[in-house]
Amino acid sequence: MKVIPAIDIIDGKCVRLTQGDYNRKTVYNDNPVEVARRFEDLGFKYLHVVDLDGARSRHIVNANVLREITETTDLIVDFGGGLKTRKDLDQAFEAGAARVTGGSIAVRDPENFTEWIREFGPDKIILGADVKGRNIAVGGWMETSNQDIIQFIQYYIDRSVKYIICTDIARDGALEGPAIDLYRELIKNFPGIHLIASGGVGSMADLEELADTGVWGVIVGKAIYEGRIKLDDLITF
């Protein structure tokens, strides 16, 4: 299981939200690039970057931060937030993203998102399948669609998607444990997918439990910034 630290960006700063609520924001560092370099120095290989301004604005806002991270580190960066058009996609790749995540567009414009998978390949395009209850959330998690997660993922599995990031929004930033039952269900239904768990991780015990589910990776954010999980312990894990 890959442990993937997260950097969420608002106004060019490294922040974390609680349950996707922009009014419940904590700023942890004014310089996300500095944070990325620290992760690399500690031995991490992957980094999850979310442009929260972009998610709210429906177009990429913090491409300059992404570019600086990828130009000054060798981290393998997946990038999401605000990717709605081919222009956004090109901008993210030009700024150095190894993979991009599409969530809202996969709901609102499945034909376009499917074309991205077809053109760039399943190793470059990640499906964002973030849930409130059982339904997929969109628009920076501010709206909930009527699409059930199983049906949603099946649709894109049939279209060759390989990587899926799934966040249980109710758990995100709460540090009260990940959605273990949900991830077990997804792995059972879709064996062989590269499922990346996100949301709720608050301890090393959570990581150990996640590893037993068979998920390909896990994104860890607030638990690191709040000191609930020590970086030295993560490296050992």
Secondary structure, DSSP 8 states (H G I E B T S, - for coil): -EEEEEEEEETTEEEEEETTEEEEEEEEES-HHHHHHHHHHTT--EEEEEEHHHHHHTS---HHHHHHHHHH---EEEEESS--SHHHHHHHHHTT-SEEEESHHHHH-HHHHHHHHHHH-TTTEEEE--EETTEEEETTTTEEEEEEHHHHHHHHHTTT--EEEEEBTTTTTT-S---HHHHHHHHHHSTT-EEEEES---SHHHHHHHHHHT-SEEEE-HHHHTTSS-HHHHHH-
